[in-house]
């Protein structure tokens, strides 16, 4: 019997080629896109869950609330983890990590590369995390100047030779012994690396290059510092007890009295309170919503077109019922037909899924390991989507088609008016979803444009920032003098912080009139250490400009407007302020607020503290003349840098590129909406095309009679189109408040945001109407042009 149903289903597929094509194409595209988004979402929610003990891994953090500002620290001193293990029996292992993202590694001058992804870890790191060492002894990580390579890096530097026992020169000054091979981290790992070196190496190099920062006294302190600190608990239920121990340990250092230490669940990468985590959470929410909507559009399309053709199958059902077919048998038959169509669509969807994977990766700037396709998160989600698709898409048509009354059908009394109302509702749903996505796309792209063109209060064009690290600082003054002589170099400035980059120092300034030095009496300010040329180079605007900067800039600072207001001072008259250390400093000028981080956030209080010696500079900011050749000028700067035989690699950044990277998360969301809105609209148009085609078939005789009686093409086109335009209007009315609410919620994350003006919804509504009209009009005009003789003969 089932074989007979399958034969009938195949026969019907080929008999109605246009409808079969629309059904299969729409469903396949909807499934493929939904699976692609599902792959991304499954990947995001599975971060770090491949570690066997991921539920028992925590990371130490600390929060400092200073006045109205709150600052979070994720790096701790090296001693803190050990102290925690000594005092908390529930702590089974402690691991530390720090990283360098720009290093030079070489085996010989011909095999020298600038690399990223060098992390330094201790032996506890491998006790906590399941990064597999495939060759070598993991205990070697205890020794200084040892390193594990990933297989890719081993091949890059040593070819097919066994790298163990060989050495890599690190920044032209230290030899790292290769002690093993470690598998590359999976794509769903928050810890990324190409090389894993011993943390003892970092300590040895630190003592050599920064002796003032690596004294025994500083290394033994329990406080914030340079290392991400991870702990493995014997039981996650003991987290609160260990957190209490952490608080007690932190309190042993008087300097920590205002710090609040915390244990944060390591695998919680979709948490709240961190900008990057919130962005990723937003990706997941938005991506999931888009996937569900596109899948629903495809399923609604299928159900709509299948039930629309119910009248053409009505007599078949009536005959089958009159000769003894029961409802279960008919339901089974139509279920088999629906399932066959869905099965064909699934095969096509899987092909499309494989073909579109590179497009998704490019769109989201993402790389997912092929092994993740067999990850339980993805497989369970995949099975659920396919099962739900068959259940939803098959059930309703089978129910509708099997319930026809055979007597009414065979007498020709079947009208299917109730089904028409349902079809109209489903069509409105499709159009409303498309409208919501169009409105949202317009708003998202508008918001990104607003943030990009907003007046930053500084100039970022034609400026590069080069790094100065380690021993190079002793040569910075001479290097800067030489760079000044290069044709094309217009201005130059030194600083400790790179503009638009993450990471910063903070400092407390006592509010004017405050009577104590408590943390509540302080204003937390972000600190940029800069030289006297910094403001002019970046064209930062003055609010109160000094007539001339004093020659001695020690204990001299600049503040931005926000800092002065937070302190309770007068911008025109503010002079001396007191730091949290009771040190008095002089405010020699006030600059207007400028965006030194993303325009997504408000400008916070900022202090520009002057660098008085060139050896304190970490970055040289260079403005290139607009008339100069950028590539040639940068090449000359690199040659000047290399002439000083600086050990560290020449690395530089364009300020405008750094600014653009701040909007990566918003651009990804825009890409998601832009691409998938187009697909959703295409699927909806496919459905409209199918419905108007069916309607034209149903009204073939009526169209012929009207033409014979003198109806014009416009009259007939209007007859077929007007009902759809009513549905478009209803859909837009429904979509406007939904899109307004959703986008208004999204915009709350932005300090500088666009207004949700009426024109956005008018333009979007017109766009939806035109798309629907074009889709419907094509088939309507085609039907109107049909020879009336053929139309009348068709029935």
GIZIFEN-V530305 format. One record per backbone hydrogen bond with DSSP energy under -1.0 kcal/mol. NH is the residue of the N-H (numbers start at 1). CO is the residue of the C=O. Records with the same first field share a line. If there is no record, write none. Layout:
NH=CO + CO
//
This chain:
5=1
6=2
7=3
8=4
9=5
10=6
11=7
12=8
13=9
14=10
15=11
16=12
20=16
21=17
22=18
23=19
24=20
25=21
26=22
27=23
28=24
29=25
30=26
31=27
32=28
33=29
34=30
35=31
36=32
37=33
38=34
39=35
40=36
41=37
42=38
43=39
44=40
45=41
47=44
48=188
49=46
54=51
56=53
57=54
58=231
59=264
60=229
61=262
62=73
63=260
64=71
66=69
69=66
71=64
73=62
76=227
77=223
83=79
84=80
85=81
86=82
87=83
88=84
91=88
92=232
93=232
95=230
97=228
98=120
100=118
103=115
105=113
106=169
107=111
111=108
113=105
115=103
118=100
119=195
120=98
121=197
122=96
125=122
128=124
129=125
134=181
135=181
140=137
141=138
142=139
143=140
147=177
148=196
149=180
150=194
154=150
155=151
156=152
157=153
158=154
159=155
161=158
165=178
166=163
168=176
169=106
170=174
171=104
173=170
174=170
176=168
177=145
178=166
179=147
181=135
182=149
183=132
194=117
195=117
196=148
197=119
198=146
199=121
201=198
203=199
204=200
205=201
206=202
207=203
208=204
209=205
210=206
213=210
219=215
220=216
225=75
227=76
228=97
230=95
231=58
232=93
233=56
234=90
238=235
239=236
242=238
243=239
244=240
245=241
246=242
247=243
248=244
249=245
250=246
251=247
252=249
253=250
256=253
257=254
259=256
260=63
262=61
264=59
266=57
268=265
269=267
278=274
279=275
280=276
281=277
282=278
283=279
284=280
285=281
286=282
287=283
288=284
289=285
290=286
291=287
292=288
293=289
294=290
295=291
296=292
297=293
298=294
299=295
300=296
301=297
302=298
303=299
304=300
305=301
306=302
307=303
308=304
309=305
310=307
317=313
318=314
319=315
320=316
321=317
322=318
323=319
324=321
325=320
330=326
331=327
332=328
333=329
334=330
335=331
336=332
337=333
338=334
339=335
340=336
341=337
342=338
343=339
344=340
345=341
346=342
347=343
348=344
349=345
350=346
351=347
352=348
353=349
354=350
355=351
356=352
360=356
361=357
362=358
363=359
364=360
366=361
372=369
373=370
374=371
375=372
379=375
380=376
381=377
382=378
383=379
384=380
385=381
386=382
387=383
388=384
389=385
390=386
391=387
392=388
393=389
394=390
395=391
396=392
398=394
399=395
400=396
401=397
402=398
409=405
410=406
411=407
412=409
413=408
420=416
421=417
422=418
423=419
424=420
425=421
426=422
427=423
428=424
429=425
430=426
431=427
432=428
433=429
434=430
435=431
436=432
437=433
438=434
439=435
440=436
441=437
442=438
443=439
444=440
445=441
446=442
447=443
448=444
449=445
450=446
451=447
452=448
453=449
454=450
459=538
464=622
465=653
466=620
467=651
468=618
472=469
473=470
474=471
475=472
476=473
479=475
480=476
481=477
482=478
483=479
484=480
486=483
489=486
490=623
491=623
493=621
495=619
496=529
500=596
501=498
507=525
509=523
510=578
511=521
512=567
514=511
521=518
522=519
523=509
524=66
525=507
526=605
527=505
528=607
530=609
531=494
534=531
537=533
538=534
540=535
543=590
544=590
556=553
557=586
558=608
559=589
560=606
561=591
564=560
565=561
566=562
567=563
569=564
574=570
577=585
579=583
580=508
582=579
585=577
586=555
587=575
588=557
590=544
591=559
592=541
595=456
596=594
601=598
607=526
608=558
609=528
610=556
611=530
616=613
617=614
618=495
619=495
620=466
621=493
622=464
623=491
624=462
625=488
628=625
633=629
634=630
635=631
636=632
637=633
638=634
639=635
640=636
641=637
642=638
643=639
644=641
645=642
653=465
655=463
658=654
659=655
660=656
661=657
662=659
663=660
664=661
667=663
668=664
669=665
670=666
671=667
672=668
673=669
674=670
675=671
676=672
677=673
678=674
679=675
680=676
681=677
682=678
683=679
684=680
685=681
686=682
687=683
688=684
689=685
690=686
691=687
692=688
693=689
694=690
695=691
696=692
697=693
698=694
699=695
700=697
703=699
704=700
705=701
706=702
707=703
708=704
709=705
710=707
711=706
716=712
717=713
718=714
719=715
720=716
721=717
722=718
725=721
726=722
727=723
728=724
729=725
730=726
731=727
732=728
733=729
734=730
735=731
736=732
739=735
740=736
741=737
742=738
743=739
744=740
745=741
746=742
747=743
749=746
750=747
751=600
757=755
760=757
762=758
763=759
764=760
765=761
766=762
767=763
768=764
769=765
770=766
771=767
772=768
773=769
774=770
775=771
776=772
777=773
778=774
780=776
781=777
782=778
783=779
784=780
785=781
786=783
791=787
792=788
793=789
794=790
//
